[in-house]
C-alpha cells in the first residue's frame, strides 16, 4: 500500500480509523485497499495527492463498475428506488 501511494503504515491506519473501516460500507472485517482518483493518476499506481480513501474489495469493485462517475452512481440509485 505504501509503495503504490506514498503513504506510511501509520497514515493508512489513521485513514481507516477516521473512516470507520471501509469508506463506503464501513465494514471492518474485510481487507481494505487504497482507492485513488484515476483522473489524477491513471492506472493502478497513484500518488498520495490522489488518495480518496480505503475501500473493501467489494466497494472498490463497485467504484470500478461505475467508472468513478457520480452520474452513474445517481442513475443506479434512482433505478434501485424505482424498482424497490
HELIX and SHEET records of a PDB file:
HELIX    1   1 UNK A    2  UNK A    5  1                                   4    
HELIX    2   2 UNK A    9  UNK A   19  1                                  11    
HELIX    3   3 UNK A   48  UNK A   50  5                                   3    
HELIX    4   4 UNK A   57  UNK A   65  1                                   9    
HELIX    5   5 UNK A   70  UNK A   83  1                                  14    
SHEET    1   A 2 UNK A  32  UNK A  36  0                                        
SHEET    2   A 2 UNK A  51  UNK A  56 -1                                        
END                                                                             
